[in-house]
Amino acid sequence: MGLKITNLPISNYMTAYPISVEPKVPLIKAINFMVDKGFGNLIVSDGTIPKGILTEREILKVIADSKDVNKLTVQDAGWQPYVRLSLGHTVLDAAHQMIRKKSRLLVFDGDKLVGIVTVTDLMRAFRKTKSDLSLDDVVGSTVEKCKSSDSIYEVVKKLHEKRIGSIIVGDMKGYGIFTERDLLIHLASSSNLHDSVGQHSSSPLVVANEGINVHDAASIMASKDIKRLGLVKDGLLVHVVTARDIVDAYQSVYTVTNPYLNDLSEYISG
């Protein structure tokens, strides 16, 4: 029997004491650190309150804008704003904030930063619940694809223009997928963006049958530490469900019970 989602405290599932980086640190150094530790985010701080969160999306934008990561600092790349949560908030509270404010989430104990909440953290929580929710209302109908011969730069431009974090490499056996994470791994070893994307994609794509429910999809993704799951019908790829889709499915069904949740505000750095 699964746990009740409304009872899960965020303090049990957040990533505790996230690593911070100063704005003047070279961007390539931050990228190498993220790849080495398997991080998708770094807190940007000058020693006082956090200014924001450096994510893979900012680094992708730098490449799409034809900038040289070797000549930039973290401050040049920029960062995303965040919403403050307290230790008293729940996993469901976090899910609502992540989707409705489209923001990253930091957890504070008073004024002290004690954690960050990522989609991966929420997936770990969701797999401990039991639900037969459908994915139908949240999964996208379009599967963006590229060719294995396309250059990394061409694919990065498309990811940026479409505002998506991954793309399917359609002519690879079993399908391949190129993500923002794959871009960072490449940048940590090479600045050559003319390599074919097929050389640096992950394959085969992990898939499940179309019609799988939210809980089972979350369990597969959490157990394999992935953020995208292909859905197939009659052997053909028809959808790609993301970790954010899973979060959206849960938050759209369950009502938040915290009366102060809507008062939380985004932190926008100056």
N, C-alpha and C positions, 0 to 999 in steps of 0.2 A: 504494500500500500504506500502510495507516495505522500510526501509532505504537503501541507496546505500552503499554497503560494502566498497567501495573505499573511502568513506568520513568519516568513523568512527574513531575519534581520540582515541588513546590508553589511553589517560588521563581520558576518560570518563568511561572506563571499567576495568582498572587495579585495583588490591587491593592496596589501598593507605597505605603508611607507615607500611610496614610489620614488624613483630616482629623479633628481633634478639636474638641470644643466643651466649654465649661465648664458645670457643672450650673446655674449661676445665669443663664445666657443666656436671654432671652425665647424662649419656644417658637416664636412666630410668626417670629422672626428665623431660627431654625434651619430652619424649614419653608421659608422663602423661599430660603435658601441651598441646601437639598437640591434644590429644584425648579430653581433657576438652574443648578446644576452637574450635574443629572441623577443625584444620589446617592440611594440607597435606605437608607443607613445613615450614622450619624455616631458616632464614638467619643466617649464621655463621659469626660472626664478633668479633674482639678483640678491637673494639672501633675506628678503622681507616676505611679503605675501606673493604667491605665485602670480606671474603675469598671464600665463596661458599654457597651452599644451601643444608641443610640437608633435605632429602626426605624419604618417606616411603621405597624406594628401598634400601637405605643404611642399614636401620634397618632390612629389610628382609634378606639382605646378611649376616648380623651379625648372625642371627638365623640359616641360611643355613650353616654357617661355624662352627656351634656348640659352639658359644661364649655366655657367660652369660651377658646379657644386664645390670644386676645389678652391674657388676664389671667394666664397661666401661664408658668412657667419650664420648662426642660428637666427639672429635678429634680422638678417637680410631675408631669410626664408619666411619668417613670421610664425604665428601660432594661432590656435583656435581659442575662443573664450570657453568658459566653463560655468557650470552651475554648482553651487555649494550644497552638499547634503550633510546632515549630522548623523552621528552614530545611532540615533533613534529612528532613522528612516528604514524602510523595508526594501526588499528586492523589487517589489511591485512599484513602490514609489520611484525607484531609480529607473525602471522601465518606462514609466509615464514621462518622466523628465527627459530621458534620452530621446524619445520619439517626438514628443510634442514641442520641445524647445530645440531639437536638433543640435544638442550640445554635448560636450564631454562632461563627465561628472567627477568631482573631487569630494572626498569625505573629510570633515573637520571635527575635531574634538575641541570645542570652543574656537580659539583662533589657530589651533595647531593642526596642520595637515597630517592626516593619518592614513589616507588611502585614496586610490583611484578606482573607479568602476568602469570596466570595459564590457563590450558585448560578450567577450569570452567569459568574463566573470558571471554575467547573467545566464549564459548558457549552462554553466556548471550548476547554477541554482535550479534552473528550469528542469534539468534532467532528473532532479530528485523529486519532482512533483509528478502527479499523474493526470493526464489530460488527453482528451480525444479531439481537441480543437482542430479545425481544418486550416490548411494553408491557402485555400482558394482565394480569400479576400486580400491577401498580402503579397503573394508571389507575383512577380512581373511576367508579362506575357511575351516580352521580346528577349531573345537571347542574342547578345552582341557577339559577333565572331570576327576573327581575323585569319590570315593565312600564316603558316609557319615561316614563310619566306619574308614576311613583312619585317621591317627593322624595328628595333626596340623604340626608337624615337617616333616612328609613325604610329605605333601602338599607344605610346604615352600620350601623344597629341589626341588620339581618339578617346582615350580614357578621360582626359581632362575635358574635352568638349562635351562628352556625354555625361560627365559628372558621375562616373562609376569607378569602382575599385578593382574590377577584374574584367577579363575578356576571354572568351573561349577560342582556342586555336582549333578550328574546325576540321583541318585536314590531317590531324595527327591521329594515330591509331588509339581508339578508346577515348578520344578527345583530350586535349591539353588545356591548361588554364594558366594565364599570366596575370599576376596580381601586383598590387602595390608592393607587397612584401618581396616578390621576385625581383622587382626593380631595385629595391634597396640592396638585396643580396648581390645583384650585378654591380651596382655602384661601388660596393665595398671592395670589389676586386678589379674593376675596370671602368674606365670612363668612356669606352667605345660604345656609342649608342647606335652604331650602324650594324651591329651583330643582328642576325635574324632572331626573331622572338622565339622561334621554335627551339633554339638551343638553350633557352633559359626558362622555359615553361615547366610547370609541374604536370606530370602525366603518369598513369591515366587519371582522369577526373573521377573522384569518388561519386558514385551515383546510387539512387534508390528509385523504386518504382513510383510513378505518379500516383497520387492518392494517399501517400503516407501522411500520417497526422503530425501535428506540431511536436508533440512530446517525443515521438520516435525519431523525427528529423533532428531535434535538439540533442538527443542521446547519441546518435551517430556522429554528429559534428563535434560534440564535446569529447567523445571517446577518441576520435581521430585528430583532435586539435586542428580543425579546419573551420573556415568561416563561410565556405560556399559548398553547396551540395547540389549536384545535378539530378534532375528528375527525368526519367525516361519512360517512354510509352512505346511498346512494340519495338524496343531496341533503339529508338531514336530519342535524342535529347530534345525535350520540349520546354523545360524551364530550368532556371538556376535559382535556388533559394539561398538567401544570405542569412547570416546571423542576425542582422538587423530586422529582416523579415520575421524571424522567430520572435524577437523582442516585441515587434509591432503586433503580432498575433495575440500575445499574452496581454499586453497593456490595453488593447482595444476591447477586450472582453471583461476583464476584471476591474471593478471600480476601486479607486483609491479611497481609503478611509481616513487618511490624514487630512484634517481640515485646513492645515497651514501649507500644504504642498503647493498650491497655486500662487502663494506669496513669494516663493523662491525666485530669485532673480539671477540673471546671467552676470558673470563678472567680465566686463570688457576692459582690457588694459588700455592705458593711454599711450 
